[in-house]
Amino acid sequence: MIQRFSRYFQLEAHGTTWKREMTAGVTSFFTSAYIILVNPLILKDAGISLSAGVMATILASIAGCLLMALWANAPIILIPGMGVNAFFSYTIVQSLGLTWQQGMAVVIASGLLFFCASMTPLGNRILTSVPASLKHGITAGIGLFLTFIGLQKGEIIQPNETTFVALGDFGNPVTLSTIVGLVITLILFARNVKGSLLLGLFFTSILTLALTGKAEISSNSADLHAYGKVFASADFSVLQISFWIAIFSMTMIVLFENMGLLSGLLADPEKFPRAYKAAAVSTITSGIFGTSPTIVAAESASGISEGGKTGIPTLVTAVLFAFSALALPIIQLIPSNAVAPVLIIVGALMMKSVLHIPLHDFSEGFPAFLIIVCIPLTSSIPDGLAFGFIAYPLMKAAIGQWKQVSPLVYVIAALFLLNIIATSVFVH
């Protein structure tokens, strides 16, 4: 059996071992396990019960990871995306006025469009037409966003009425434990200690619990009865314009966020087509299971940094997500700040994509720069993408190079602009 799996996942060809791949899988799971608790809390604001949200999150993550592991043989995990889940609850449901059932229809519809794009020449045209500088900008921007989230989770920064963001209170036990945990994790990571990110997460958890003297345990559990009201509950009966605005916005997010992250995370570009298709199918299954779309998780970088090269880390992550339904009380012992050091380091790793942006060419560098800064500063991935994609053809036209821009990029930029206008009108 082991030999059969070794041949299927091509361990020898990838120059890796079972131990390394398994360690990468465990690391990937624990750096992304927070989604089991965080995603349901965000979905709750759309009207989905916490217990149902927990079950939907777990099942969608399992399905996405299995698709990526068995179809693409890539160390990429798929979980409900941070940012897109907020877009689902606060924009689609609360601002555009759709019900969460209609929101699930939006998720499925956008997944179908995504899948069609990935299976047809259109997908290849988008992939080849989108400038490399923008793809790398997406990866770096999301990395900076993750770092920003990590700093907030660790309470190293805090809200400020005057400056919006300010330095946190270093006398706070949570802040102190985060900083110490970050230092320990950095030392382990810099010395190439196997499982350094996972060890850092455990260390930060133990230190936080010791300094605070309490463990915040929620009563969230996988309730099958409540979940029955969420599974396959998409409502396609709505035809108002807000529904189509939501579909467009969601499609742009899943198309380009997955494209940017896969481009930045996959060491083997030959795995991109299957991984992209797997992400598309997983988007569809997310809407069926009852959650916002799964996205290529930036936390995949934690497993990759541990040496993961095949689909085994992703398969391990799927198995651990399945067991998490039983071990939820234990997972809830992990304080939210424990993942902060991992997010900060993973964000730094993703920022390496900046090296591939030709910053010496301002017409290439500035649109990528807008994506990088606008994603975290607006706390919105689609808004960050819009700024960059609209700026790119404008910059090229300004220096007389408008013919060098693919017509498809002009179409995408126009669609982003129309979406901003339509959203402003119908949301406000």
Secondary structure, DSSP 8 states (H G I E B T S, - for coil): -HHHHHHHHTHHHHT--HHHHHHHHHHHHHHHTTHHHHHHHHHHTTT--HHHHHHHHHHHHHHHHHHIIIII--S--EEE-TTHHHIIIIIIIIIT---HHHHHHHHHHHHHHHHHHHHSHHHHHHHHHS-HHHHHHHHHHHHHHHHHHHHHHTTSEEEETTTEEEE--TTSHHHHHHHHHHHHHHHHHHTT-TTHHHHHHHHHHHHHHHHH-----------HHHHTTTTT-------SHHHHHHHHHHHHHHHHHHHHHHHHH-S-GGGHHHHHHHHHHHHHHHHHHTSS-EEE-TTHHHHHHTT--SSHHHHHHHHHHHHHTTSHHHHTTS-GGGGHHHHHHHHHHHGGGGGGS-TTSHHHHHHHHHHHHHHHHHT-HHHHHHHHHHHHHHHHHHTT-GGGS-HHHHHHHHHHHHHHHHHHHHH-
